Amino acid sequence: MSVDDVVSDGDRKRNRYHFDRHSAEYRSQFKDITEEMHAQCPMAWSDTYGGHWVAAGSHEVFELARCPAVSNDHDVNNVRRGYKGISIPTASRINGIRGGILEMDNPEHKTYRGVLNPYLSPAAVKRWEPFIDDVTRACLDEKIEEGRIDFVDLQGVRNYSGQRAYSQSKLASVMFTYELARRLEGTGVTATVLHPGVVRTSFGAEDQAAYFAVMIRVARLFMKTPAQGAVTPIYLASSPEVEGITGRYFVNRKPKTSSNASYDTTAAARLWQASIDLAGMTATA
């Protein structure tokens, strides 16, 4: 006699949770929903999209990952059991596209995993961290260097571009801090700006694009933990080693040179005044 003989389908699905990762509610309340599921039903049945199981707890995810009865298979050619992979709901475009190792079962999965382990195992990831950190900082520096403060359309109302807005915001953060340091000179109050590295947060969790979700999962292997990301901010806020240091850019607790554009004092002063005007405040010296 098996468990299936004595446990009805209704009994298995008695822990129910309305879960829809594509909803506006989930995007705006991702953290709260996740914490509620962790506390109430780390493994639950959701009736959305025809019905599916949702595993929110780390232990449950681990057990599912090692369970041989659970399949991730995407049978593109419909030659096995006809499973359609891990996309919920099944997208029409997914019928002819397989999501790589994420949509494979053993023994095929094991073969690919053996190839990837030398690069993605915990030990390998640890070895990659200094390189990834340098590349990430270089990319951010490039974004700052690419950034230009568009004073005519500062908030991107007329012609918005996500990449341009991102580059401008990174440059503006550095310039604004440098300008603040100049205005606080002689007061004993310091202002410094920093790059914490790429930190493993819920960034990207609300994105609906399947390819982006996969990319974020892989990238998270190389990201800093929140505790590691907080090291430099805490250092700058509390260490006597940086007492009196102001108007500098820090990476990994060390001062670095930021982009050439960030040292434009005329543009920084203009940015300061524009910010004052937008906030409806009165500028002081």
Secondary structure, 3 states (H helix, E strand, C coil): CCHHHHCCHHHHCCCECCCCCCCHHHHHCHHHHHHHHHHHCCEEEECHHHCEEEECCHHHHHHHHHCCCCCCCECCCCCCCCCECCCCCCCHHHHHCCCHHHHCCCCHHHHHHHHHHHHHCHHHHHHHHHHHHHHHHHHHHHHHHHCCCCCCCCCCCCCCCHHHHHHHHHHHHHHHHHHHHHHCCCCCCCCCEEECCCECCCCCCCCCCHHHHHHHHHHHHHCECHHHHCHHHHHHHHCHHHCCCCCCEEECCEEECCCHHHHCHHHHHHHHHHHHHHHCCCCCC
